[in-house]
Amino acid sequence: MEPKKDIYDILPKGSYPNTLLFKKDSTHNILSTIKENGFVYPLIGKPNIGMQGLAVKKLETETDVIAYANAALVDFLIQEFVPYENEVGIFYYRYPGETKGHISGIVEKEFLSVTGNGTATIKELLQKDTRFILQLPYLQSANPNLMQKVLVEGEIQILVPYGNHARGAKFIDISHLITDELETSIDKFCRQINGFYFGRMDVRYNTWKELERGEKFSIIELNGAGSEPTHIYDPGHSIFFAWKEVIRHLNILCKISRINHAKNGTPYMTFSEGMTMLKENKAYVKLIREQHNQHSTLQTVA
C-alpha cells in the first residue's frame, strides 16, 4: 500500500520518468500543469497505489488525459512514456551492514504483440494463441477497429505496451545473464536509495551492455517487501521451482527484517496493523479494478 509517488521521491534524480501526482477530485488544471512541467506526449496514467497493471493506460493526446482524469476513482500519476524498447524486472537484496548487495533473479518481459501474415486480422491472430485469449475481450472493447486490421507479412503490432503479466506480457527468466558488472552497477544504484534492502525494480533500458554499465535505463517501478520474484512465471519453470524461489526470497526477507529490528530498532508490524492493511488493500484493489473494467474504452495502444 505504499504510494508510488513516495517511492519515486526517494530515487536518484533522473532515474525515473518525469512524474506528476493528481488527486482524483482536483484535476481541473491537469492540462496546464502538464504543459508547465514540459511533459512530452505520449504519457502514462497509473494509480498512485497500483497492482497488476490495473488502470494503467498510455495517453496519446490531451483528450486521453482528460478522459483518464475524469474516470479516476483514486489518486493517480501522469508520467512521461519511457521510449526504451526493452524491459526487465531485477530482484535485488542486501543484508543490512553488508558491503555489497546481490541480484537474485531477472525476468525479461515481452509485451503483448502479434506478427502479421498478410491475411489474418489482429483479432484472428490473437485467437490463435491461447496465451492471449483472456486479453481479447479487453482489447476488443478498447479498440475494436484495430482488431479488424490486417498486418502485412512480418509486421509487428504491440497491443499492450506494459511489461505486466496480467496484461498479457510474457515473462522469461534470464537470471543466467547476471554478471559481476551488472550486479555492481545495480548495487551502486540501489545503495543510493535510503532504507532499500529488498525488492524488485522494473527497468526499461536501451541495450543490455548499457544496462550492465548502469547507463541509459529508467526505473518504471520499484517494489519493496511485497515484491514477487517474477522470474518464477517463466512458462518453462515448474510449480516446484516457483515454490522454492518464493520460499528462498521469504527467508531472505525474514533475515533482513530481523537484522533491521536488532541493529536499527525497526519495529515489526503488529497483527492488527497487518489485518488493517489487508482490509484497506482489498477495498482499494476493488476500486482500481472497477476503474480498469468500467473505462476500458480509454485504452490506447502503441
Secondary structure, DSSP 8 states (H G I E B T S, - for coil): ---HHHHHTTS-TTSS--EEEE-TT--TTHHHHHHHTT--SSEEEEESS--TTTT-EEE-SHHHHHHHHHH-SS-EEEEE----SEEEEEEEE--TT-SS-EEEEEEEEE-EEEE--SSSBHHHHHHT-GGGGGGHHHHHHH-HHHHT-B--TT-EEEEE-S--GGGT-EEEE-GGG--HHHHHHHHHHHTTSTT--EEEEEEEES-HHHHHTT-SEEEEEEE-TT---GGGG-TTS-HHHHHHHHHHHHHHHHHHHHHHHHHH------HHHHHHHHHHHHHHHHHHHHHHHHTGGG----
